[in-house]
Amino acid sequence: MPLIIYCADIGSVSRGNFGWARLMAEECRGACTTGRDIGEFADGIASDLNSGAHVAVGFECPLFVPVPEDPQGLTSARPGERDRAWSAGAGAASLATGLTETIWILVRVKLKTSFAQAVFVKWHPFLATTGGLFVWEAFVTKAAKADTHHGDAELAVMSFRDSLPDPEKQNAVVCAGRVRSLIGAALMQAGWVKEPEWLDKACLVIRV
């Protein structure tokens, strides 16, 4: 089955700051489909899942945060974030916006899929299935940003494609201790998963 890569640049829908990109992994560079409509983004994911494809969906916002033992580090940057901490500036803003947009998208995709789909945050179990949804985080820093929101999403999609065949080797943020999984909570509330351990799961982060 083909691998189809999506990414959403999280931002205000009402202000036109949401953008997305889609690419079939085997297609040549520059072949991304892009858009700015959040409903079209979700419907495209559902359609590709219904076709039996492997679908990797990225969100350009923090999808998990560390919960260290030492309270002095509770708002510190995740390993690999350098000077772009999740808790400051653009990271905090996109996290807050992503709390609503990720669940809206996941609920719509779930409603539009015609049969039950498995969801993953680990790459190799995802590839071992005949199809399903893989969720990842895109990390597009200020220096790497494009001129448009869908351009940022396209850069993230291309970076994910360039990380193949094993994107786990390009994971930019690896937290050794406890994490609070925002995407795990969204998946639970949207009805994709039921197990509470999803609240402790970190996901793959691809840095542009």
N, C-alpha and C positions, 0 to 999 in steps of 0.2 A: 504494500500500500504506500502511496506517496506521503511525504512529509510536507505539511503546509505550515508556514511560520507567519504568525501575526504579532503585531505589537500596537498598543494604544499609548499615545502620549497623553497622560492624564492632565486635565485642565478644565476650566469652566466651560460647560456646554453652552450656556446662555450667552457667553461673551465670545464664542467662537474659538476657544482655546483648547479644544479637543481635536486630536488628529490620530489617524491610524494608517497602518501599512500591512500588506499581505504579499507573500511570496511563496511559490512552490520551490522547495529547496533545490531541485535539479535545474531550475531555470537560470539563464545567464544573468549577470549583474545588470542592474538597471531595469529589471522586469517587474518591479513592485507595482501593485495596485495600491492606490492611496485614497483617503477620503477624510471627511470631517464629521460625518454623521454617526453618532454612537449607536443608533438602532441598526444602521446598515452594517456596522462593525460586528455587532452581536449576531445578526442574522446570517452573515457570511460564515462565521465560526460554526453556527448550528448546521448550515447547509453542508459544509465540508465534513463535519462529524457524521452527518447522515449518509454521506457518500462512503463512509468506512475509512476515511483517511486518518493518519496520525496528525494531530493538530497541536502545535506548540504556541501558546498564547502568552505574550509578555505584557507587563504593565509598567510604565515608566513612573513608578512611585515606590516608596519603601513598602515591602510586603511582609516584613518581619523586623522586629527590633530586639536587641539583646536585653537580658535581665540579669546583670552580673550580681555576684554575692556582695560585692563592695558597693554600698549605696552612692559613693562618690562618683562611680562610673555609670550611673543610670541613664544619663543623657549624652554619654560620650559617643564619638563616632564609632561605627562598626569597623572591624578590621578591613582595610582596603578602601575605605571612603576618603582617607586622607583629610583634606580640609573642607570636605563637603558632607558634614555630619547630617544624619537623618533628622536630627532634632532641631536644626537651625535653618533659618531662611527658606530657600526653595524646597529643601527636603521636607520640612515640617508642613509647608503649605500643600505640597503634592500628596503627602501622607493623608492629611485631613480630607482633601478632595477625593482621594482614592478610596476612602472608607465607604463613600456612597456609590461611586461610579463602578468599582469592581463588583460589588454585590448586585447592582442593577444589571450589569452585563451578564453576570453568572446566572441570575434568575431568568433573564430573557433567553439565554442560550439553552438552559435546562427546559424551558417551556417549549422551545422550538425543535428540540431533538426528538426524533421519532422512536428511539429506543434507548435503554439505559447505557450510559457511557462511564467508563472508568476514568478516574482522574489521578494524576501523578505529580510529584515534585522531584522525583528521582529519575534520571535519564534511562538507565539500563532496564529497569522494570517496565518503563513506558514502551521502549522498543520491543520488548518481548511479547507485547500484546498485538492483536490484529488491528487495533485502532484505539482511539481514546484521546484524552486531553492532557497535555503537559503544561503546567503553569510555571512561568519564570518571571524574574524581575529584570527590567532594563535600567541601566544606570548611565544616563547621558549627562555629563558634566558641562559646565558653562563653556569651557574651551572647545568642546566637541560638538556643540549644538549647531543645528541648521538654522535657516532663516524662517522656517515655518514649523508648526506643530506636527503636521504629517511628515515633514522632512526629518524631524527628530525620530519619529516612529520608524521611518525607512532606514535611517542609520542604525537603529537598534536591530531591526530585522536582518540587515546585511551583516552586522557583527555576530549575530547568532548563527547565521548561515556559515560565516567564516570559521566559527568555532567547531563545526562538525568535522569528523564524525563523533567526537566525544566532548560536548560542551562542558561537562563536569570538570575537565582539565583547565578550563578557562574561567572557573568560578572566581569572581572578584571579591566576594565577601563570605568568609567562612567563620562563623561564630562557634567557638568550642563549647560554650556553656549553654545555659537556659535561654530560650528565646520566647517571645510572644508573637505568635503567627497571626498577623492581620488577615492574610489570605486564607489561612486555615479556618478562621472564624467566619469569613465570608462564604467559603465553600460549605460550611456546616449550615449556616442560615439559609443559603440558597438551595439546600437539599441535595447537594452532590455527595456529601459524606456525613456519617453519623458519629464516628469514633472521636472521643475527646482528645486523643493524642494528636489530632491535627492541629490543635492549638499550640503545640510545642514544635511544629515542623518548620524548619527553615527551607527556603527554596534556592534554586540556582540564580546567581546574579551575573549578568553579562554587561560588562562595562564597555561603552563605546570609546 
